[in-house]
Each structure stands twice: as structure tokens, then as C-alpha cells.
Amino acid sequence: MKISSKATLLSAFVFPGTGQLYLKKYWRGLSIMVFVFTGLGYLIWQATIVALKSLDEVMAKAQGSAPNVQEISNIVGSKMLSSAPYYDIIFYAIICFWIFAVIDAYRIGKQKDNIG
């Protein structure tokens, strides 16, 4: 298998930036990985906050009685529709960085294929 194919598959299916690490472009690969990890961390953090607030609201509504499943589903569903600030922007930025990492790994790998 060609170097460009391996690097592209690593960046596409393992994690963005791993193809660059495979190609020994460490700073580029690590910077892509740090950005994506940071963005994913923000998304997970915001989802956790929304889930905990929803759980708190369900428990406050129940006040001693067991909440039914439909009540929980309605509250959580309404909270998930109102996403956190910058949620969509960061989500699409991660997708763009992932696509960039795949294309960049292919381009650098292709250069190495032509040299070797």
C-alpha cells in the first residue's frame, strides 16, 4: 500500500492528524489533534451541562414522586433543541479540520510517494 493511502486512511478513520504523524509531520499533526480534541472536549462539556440541568429540572418537577418516562423525554428533548453557544460553529469547524487533515495527509503522502 502506498504511503499516501496509509496516511489518508489514518487521518480519515483513526483520528485527524494521525496521518501527519505517520508522515513525520509532528507539529502539523499534533496541532490538528489538539484543535480537534479541544473542540470535542467543548462539545462533550456542553452536552454534559445540558444533561445535568435537564436531570435537575426533572428531579425538581418530581419532588418526591417518581417521574415518568414521558416527562423525562419531553424535558430532555426540549433542552437538546436549544444548543449551547458556539456549539454548531465548533461542530462544523471540527468537520472542516477533519476534511483538511485527510486531504493534507494525502497531499504530503503523494509527495513522498513521488520521491521514493
URRA-V102570 format. One record per helix or strand. SS is the DSSP state (@ for helix, = for strand). FROM is the first residue (numbers start at 1). LEN is the number of residues. If there is no record, write none. Layout:
ss: {SS;SS}
from: {FROM;FROM}
len: {LEN;LEN}
//
This chain:
ss: {@;@;@;@;@}
from: {3;18;26;69;87}
len: {12;5;37;13;29}
//
